[in-house]
Amino acid sequence: MDNKFEKLFAEYPFTLTDEMVKEAAQDILAKHFDENNNVEVWKQCLHSIDLTTLNGEDTTEKVETMAQRVNEFETHFPDIPNVAAMCVYPSLVQTAADTLTEPIGIAAVAAGFPASQTFVEIKVAESAMAVAAGATEIDIVISIGKFLEGNYQEVYDEISEIKAAIKDAHLKVILETGALKTAENIYKASILAMAAGADFIKTSTGKVPVNATPEATYVMCQAIKNWKEKTGEKICYKPAGGVSTTDEAVQHYTLVKEILGEDWLNNESFRFGASRLANNLLTSITGTEVKYF
């Protein structure tokens, strides 16, 4: 391991086993889930959603329809705050930008999403092009294979180059926690991403068997907390992939609240990457089945 990264990881030591992480997360949920499982929290969770469509069959018409649904949301649900952003593939950013009239973010997955297995020059160019088309946020995946083989410098450099290329746009760095497997790997990847310039760290793509889990949220929030204590820098958090029910959303909300605190409980600091979650939260909030999005 490069001495630079030995020093970095030594500054942010991680001493928990996977079993300890699981027990700690479950303990928080056992004590605090019920107090957060209410309409106001459901509304906040909805307000924190990146409304997402990331399918090979996505069309201009599909993205236009989604954007119009966002535009008309207040008419249908005047007492419920709108979603935080729309998340689409780079080729459909312009469509979202041309159709949206509501002041929400436009996120684009980029940099060879979801596998991140392409040339760094293409990663940088795709990210910058997405911003030029109207994206205000860029979601990228770390080079998982390079991380797992200990090539931390290359992972760091890629993130840094993309961050420089997208300028003022927010960079969300996806760790693909299901592929990293261990709590220690997730923690180290969190620290590495933050050191390289991530504005958000994010669990998953939704394209692998294991996505956002309470354990991943626990570890990543601990990393964010430790980073804030040492640097004073507030990094934001996004669980994504596999968060589809109201209960699952409240679980992640509860962990963020208990580990990071009230300052993160807003849609500038905390997001959900989700497609099905929005309708399920609307159903919980209104008490009737909703299939709006």
C-alpha positions as CSV (number, residue, x, y, z in Angstrom):
1,M,0.0,0.0,0.0
2,D,1.2,3.5,-0.8
3,N,2.5,5.2,2.3
4,K,0.2,8.2,1.6
5,F,-2.9,5.9,2.0
6,E,-1.4,4.0,5.0
7,K,-1.2,7.4,6.7
8,L,-4.8,8.4,5.5
9,F,-6.3,5.2,6.9
10,A,-4.3,5.4,10.1
11,E,-5.8,8.8,10.7
12,Y,-9.3,7.3,10.5
13,P,-9.0,3.9,12.2
14,F,-11.8,1.4,11.9
15,T,-11.9,-1.2,14.7
16,L,-15.4,-2.8,14.2
17,T,-16.0,-6.3,12.9
18,D,-18.9,-7.0,10.5
19,E,-20.8,-8.6,13.4
20,M,-20.3,-5.6,15.6
21,V,-21.6,-3.3,12.9
22,K,-24.7,-5.4,12.4
23,E,-25.4,-5.4,16.2
24,A,-24.8,-1.6,16.5
25,A,-27.1,-0.8,13.5
26,Q,-29.9,-3.1,14.9
27,D,-29.6,-1.6,18.3
28,I,-30.2,1.9,17.0
29,L,-33.2,0.7,15.0
30,A,-34.6,-1.2,17.9
31,K,-34.4,2.0,20.1
32,H,-35.4,4.7,17.6
33,F,-37.2,3.3,14.6
34,D,-40.7,3.7,16.0
35,E,-40.2,7.4,16.9
36,N,-39.4,8.2,13.3
37,N,-42.0,6.1,11.7
38,N,-44.6,8.9,11.1
39,V,-46.0,11.1,8.4
40,E,-43.6,14.0,8.9
41,V,-40.6,11.7,8.5
42,W,-42.2,10.0,5.5
43,K,-42.7,13.5,3.9
44,Q,-39.0,14.3,4.6
45,C,-37.9,11.1,3.0
46,L,-40.0,11.8,-0.1
47,H,-38.5,15.3,-0.2
48,S,-35.0,13.6,-0.2
49,I,-35.6,11.3,-3.2
50,D,-33.5,11.4,-6.4
51,L,-36.4,10.2,-8.7
52,T,-34.5,7.7,-10.9
53,T,-34.8,5.9,-14.2
54,L,-31.7,4.0,-15.3
55,N,-32.8,1.4,-17.7
56,G,-31.5,0.4,-21.1
57,E,-35.0,1.0,-22.6
58,D,-35.3,4.6,-21.2
59,T,-36.7,7.0,-23.9
60,T,-37.0,10.7,-24.3
61,E,-40.8,10.3,-23.8
62,K,-40.3,8.4,-20.5
63,V,-38.0,11.1,-19.1
64,E,-40.3,13.9,-20.3
65,T,-43.3,12.2,-18.6
66,M,-41.3,11.8,-15.4
67,A,-40.3,15.5,-15.5
68,Q,-43.9,16.6,-16.1
69,R,-45.0,14.5,-13.1
70,V,-42.5,16.5,-11.0
71,N,-43.7,19.7,-12.5
72,E,-47.3,18.9,-11.7
73,F,-46.7,17.4,-8.3
74,E,-47.7,20.4,-6.2
75,T,-51.1,20.5,-8.0
76,H,-51.8,16.9,-7.0
77,F,-50.2,17.0,-3.6
78,P,-50.2,20.6,-2.3
79,D,-49.3,19.6,1.3
80,I,-46.4,17.3,0.4
81,P,-42.9,18.6,-0.6
82,N,-41.6,17.6,-4.0
83,V,-38.7,15.3,-4.7
84,A,-35.1,16.6,-4.5
85,A,-33.9,15.7,-8.0
86,M,-34.2,13.6,-11.1
87,C,-31.5,11.1,-12.0
88,V,-31.0,9.9,-15.5
89,Y,-28.4,8.6,-18.0
90,P,-26.2,11.3,-19.5
91,S,-27.8,11.2,-22.9
92,L,-31.2,12.1,-21.4
93,V,-30.0,15.0,-19.2
94,Q,-30.9,17.5,-21.9
95,T,-34.4,16.1,-22.1
96,A,-34.8,16.5,-18.3
97,A,-33.4,20.0,-18.4
98,D,-35.7,21.1,-21.2
99,T,-38.8,19.7,-19.6
100,L,-38.4,20.5,-15.9
101,T,-39.8,23.7,-14.6
102,E,-39.5,22.9,-10.9
103,P,-36.3,24.0,-9.1
104,I,-35.0,20.6,-8.4
105,G,-31.6,19.0,-9.2
106,I,-30.7,17.1,-12.3
107,A,-28.4,14.2,-11.5
108,A,-26.6,12.1,-14.1
109,V,-24.9,8.8,-13.7
110,A,-21.6,9.0,-15.5
111,A,-18.0,7.7,-15.8
112,G,-18.9,4.3,-17.2
113,F,-21.8,3.6,-14.8
114,P,-22.5,1.1,-13.4
115,A,-19.3,-1.0,-13.7
116,S,-16.8,1.9,-14.1
117,Q,-14.8,-0.3,-16.4
118,T,-13.7,2.2,-19.0
119,F,-10.8,4.6,-19.7
120,V,-10.4,7.5,-17.2
121,E,-10.4,10.0,-20.2
122,I,-13.9,8.8,-21.1
123,K,-15.0,9.0,-17.5
124,V,-13.9,12.6,-17.2
125,A,-15.3,13.6,-20.6
126,E,-18.7,11.9,-20.0
127,S,-19.0,13.6,-16.6
128,A,-18.1,17.0,-18.0
129,M,-20.5,16.6,-21.0
130,A,-23.4,15.7,-18.7
131,V,-22.8,18.9,-16.7
132,A,-22.7,20.9,-20.0
133,A,-26.1,19.3,-20.9
134,G,-27.6,20.6,-17.7
135,A,-26.7,18.2,-14.9
136,T,-26.2,19.8,-11.5
137,E,-25.1,16.6,-9.9
138,I,-22.9,13.7,-11.1
139,D,-23.1,10.2,-9.7
140,I,-20.0,8.0,-10.4
141,V,-18.9,4.5,-9.3
142,I,-15.4,3.9,-7.9
143,S,-13.2,1.5,-9.8
144,I,-14.1,-1.4,-7.6
145,G,-11.6,-3.8,-8.9
146,K,-8.7,-1.3,-8.5
147,F,-9.9,-0.6,-4.9
148,L,-10.0,-4.3,-4.1
149,E,-6.5,-5.0,-5.4
150,G,-5.2,-2.1,-3.3
151,N,-4.6,0.4,-6.1
152,Y,-5.8,3.3,-4.0
153,Q,-3.9,6.0,-5.9
154,E,-5.6,5.3,-9.2
155,V,-9.0,5.3,-7.5
156,Y,-8.2,8.5,-5.8
157,D,-6.9,10.1,-9.0
158,E,-9.9,9.2,-11.0
159,I,-12.3,10.8,-8.4
160,S,-10.1,13.9,-8.2
161,E,-10.0,14.3,-12.0
162,I,-13.7,14.0,-12.4
163,K,-14.4,16.4,-9.5
164,A,-12.1,19.0,-11.2
165,A,-13.9,18.4,-14.6
166,I,-17.4,19.0,-13.3
167,K,-16.5,22.2,-11.4
168,D,-19.4,23.5,-9.3
169,A,-21.7,20.4,-9.9
170,H,-22.0,18.1,-6.9
171,L,-20.1,14.8,-7.1
172,K,-21.7,11.7,-5.6
173,V,-19.3,8.8,-5.4
174,I,-20.9,5.4,-5.3
175,L,-18.9,2.7,-3.4
176,E,-21.0,-0.3,-4.6
177,T,-21.0,-1.5,-1.0
178,G,-22.4,-5.0,-1.9
179,A,-19.3,-5.7,-4.0
180,L,-16.9,-4.4,-1.3
181,K,-18.5,-6.9,1.1
182,T,-16.8,-6.1,4.4
183,A,-17.4,-3.2,6.8
184,E,-13.7,-2.4,6.7
185,N,-13.6,-2.1,2.9
186,I,-16.7,0.1,3.0
187,Y,-15.2,2.4,5.6
188,K,-11.8,2.7,3.8
189,A,-13.6,3.4,0.5
190,S,-15.6,6.1,2.2
191,I,-12.5,7.8,3.6
192,L,-10.8,7.5,0.2
193,A,-13.7,9.0,-1.7
194,M,-14.0,11.9,0.8
195,A,-10.3,12.6,0.6
196,A,-10.5,12.7,-3.2
197,G,-13.3,15.3,-3.3
198,A,-16.7,13.6,-3.0
199,D,-19.5,15.9,-2.0
200,F,-21.7,12.9,-1.3
201,I,-20.8,9.2,-0.7
202,K,-23.4,6.8,-1.9
203,T,-24.0,3.1,-1.3
204,S,-24.9,1.4,-4.5
205,T,-25.9,1.4,-8.2
206,G,-29.0,-0.8,-7.8
207,K,-27.4,-3.1,-10.4
208,V,-25.9,-5.7,-8.1
209,P,-27.5,-8.3,-5.9
210,V,-26.7,-6.5,-2.5
211,N,-27.3,-2.8,-2.4
212,A,-28.1,-0.3,0.4
213,T,-28.2,-2.1,3.8
214,P,-28.5,-0.7,7.3
215,E,-25.0,-2.0,8.0
216,A,-23.6,0.0,5.0
217,T,-25.4,3.1,6.2
218,Y,-24.0,2.7,9.7
219,V,-20.4,2.3,8.4
220,M,-20.6,5.2,5.9
221,C,-22.2,7.5,8.4
222,Q,-19.5,6.7,10.9
223,A,-16.9,7.6,8.3
224,I,-18.7,10.9,7.5
225,K,-18.9,11.7,11.3
226,N,-15.2,11.0,11.8
227,W,-14.3,13.0,8.7
228,K,-16.3,16.0,9.9
229,E,-14.7,15.8,13.4
230,K,-11.2,15.9,11.9
231,T,-11.6,18.2,9.0
232,G,-14.7,20.3,9.7
233,E,-16.0,19.4,6.3
234,K,-19.6,18.2,6.0
235,I,-20.0,15.3,3.5
236,C,-23.4,14.3,2.4
237,Y,-24.9,10.8,2.3
238,K,-27.1,8.8,-0.1
239,P,-28.4,5.3,0.3
240,A,-29.4,3.9,-3.1
241,G,-30.5,0.6,-4.5
242,G,-32.9,-1.7,-2.8
243,V,-34.6,1.1,-0.7
244,S,-38.2,0.7,-1.9
245,T,-40.5,0.5,1.1
246,T,-41.4,3.1,3.7
247,D,-40.0,1.0,6.4
248,E,-36.6,0.7,4.6
249,A,-36.5,4.5,4.1
250,V,-37.2,5.1,7.8
251,Q,-34.5,2.7,8.8
252,H,-31.9,4.7,6.9
253,Y,-33.3,8.0,8.1
254,T,-33.1,6.8,11.7
255,L,-29.5,5.7,11.4
256,V,-28.5,9.0,9.7
257,K,-30.3,11.0,12.5
258,E,-28.7,9.0,15.3
259,I,-25.2,9.0,13.9
260,L,-24.9,12.3,12.1
261,G,-27.6,14.4,13.7
262,E,-30.3,16.9,12.7
263,D,-27.9,18.8,10.4
264,W,-28.1,16.0,7.8
265,L,-31.9,15.7,7.8
266,N,-32.5,17.8,4.7
267,N,-32.4,17.1,1.0
268,E,-29.1,19.0,0.6
269,S,-27.3,16.6,2.8
270,F,-29.3,13.4,2.6
271,R,-30.8,11.7,-0.4
272,F,-32.4,8.4,-1.4
273,G,-31.7,6.9,-4.8
274,A,-35.0,5.4,-5.7
275,S,-37.7,4.8,-8.3
276,R,-40.4,2.7,-6.5
277,L,-39.9,4.4,-3.1
278,A,-41.7,7.6,-4.1
279,N,-45.1,5.9,-4.8
280,N,-44.8,3.8,-1.6
281,L,-44.1,6.9,0.5
282,L,-47.0,8.7,-1.1
283,T,-49.2,5.7,-0.3
284,S,-48.1,5.8,3.3
285,I,-48.6,9.5,3.6
286,T,-52.0,9.7,2.0
287,G,-53.3,6.4,3.4
288,T,-54.5,5.3,-0.1
289,E,-52.6,3.5,-2.9
290,V,-50.8,5.9,-5.1
291,K,-49.1,5.2,-8.4
292,Y,-48.2,8.8,-9.4
293,F,-44.6,8.4,-10.5
